[in-house]
Amino acid sequence: MAELKNITLKHLLIAGKKQIGLKFYPDKVLNALVKGLPAIKWSEEFGMPYVINTKKNTDLIFSTFRGVAWVNCNHFFGKAQVELNEKAPEIDYYRSRKLTTGYRTCPEEFLRKLEIRKYSLNTARSYIAHFEKFINHYKGKQLLDISENDIRNYLSHLVKRQFSDSYINLAINSIKFYYEVVMSMPNRFYSVERPIKQERLPEVLGRNEALDMINCTQNLKHRCIIKLLYSAGLRRSELLNLKLADIESDRMLIKVKNGKGKKDRYTLLSKGLLDELRRYYKKYRPKKYLFEGNEGARYSASSVAKIVARSARLAKIKKPVTPHMLRHSFATHLLEQGVDLRYIQTLLGHNSSRTTEIYTHVAVNGLRSIENLLD
């Protein structure tokens, strides 16, 4: 599907003055053009760059992006309202994008339901992409005429093309979302089989390997990031969303807000880490988020991945190390220390104890007590 780049104009009110917000998906070309606009600034509150709202700047935006990107003005001209809060996912791109002739798009009610239920932007993108692939597979059929047998045939088509189990599960979720949530047809496809879930053991580090990574990291900011991932069992997204007030030093706890499943929880704060966080604060002076990039923007996920991979190389760890591997190591090492599985479940934010029980298969303290038959 060929489509133009897209940039959406928004009305913003910042410090009592009207501004033009520019909303777009990350793109090297668009980033470069936006940075070239005069007096461009970044709004942490709205998560987008902006310039002062003048006719001159409006004309400049159109001339800058002419031939490069389609400028979406649906929220800017006419009955535009000043944006005070943008918590719902940005779905407008899918309403206004340029499409090839004959391409079948998600129904409007599908997009609206994603917005109303405040699905994360990543989930919304996945559901839209998968559902559109599905309905374009059956272009000649009305959506309500598609049967369970059609669904199975489509899934067989995905299996034959060797798509992963997670890909197929997302396809099923998007289909069920439309019929069961959007169209209020509960359990219409209850008998559609999902791929058998593979029980893969989590990859973990040895305790000495985790400590070696920390000791090899000289940059104070990078060391605090690795220590938090390992000592608090944070997901990468949770680390990036941490704010200064979430470090509750009086209780020696870290408050994780709006984690996976939109749940809040508390996890552990190391005394040694707290001292380093205080030194880090004095040096870097973050304003809103605990870890910030350029101009106060939230630190990027790719930067965290690079920090972890680099520290693993310095520690001479042979296997690839990811941020999530430090979370797995946190849970496994606590279990090996004898911490009750129910506490670990709470610290990780798991809904079910069955999810946490996977770490019993990689903890080795019990295995070491078993005498080998050859010994």
Secondary structure, 3 states (H helix, E strand, C coil): CCCCEEEEEEEEEECCEEEEEEECCCCHHHHHHHHCCCCCEEECCCCEEEEECCHHHHHHHHHHHCCCEEEECCCCCCCCCCECCCCCCCCHHHHHCCCCCCCCCCCHHHHHHHHHCCCCHHHHHHHHHHHHHHHHHCCCCCHHHCCHHHHHHHHHHHHHCCCCHHHHHHHHHHHHHHHHHHCCCCCCCCCCCCCCCCCCCCCCCCHHHHHHHHHHCCCHHHHHHHHHHHHHCCCHHHHHHCEHHHEECCCCEEEECCCCCCCCEEEECCHHHHHHHHHHHHHHCCCCECCECHHHCECCHHHHHHHHHHHHHHCCCCCCCCHHHHHHHHHHHHHHCCCCHHHHHHHHCCCCHHHHHHHHHCCCHHHHCCCCCCC
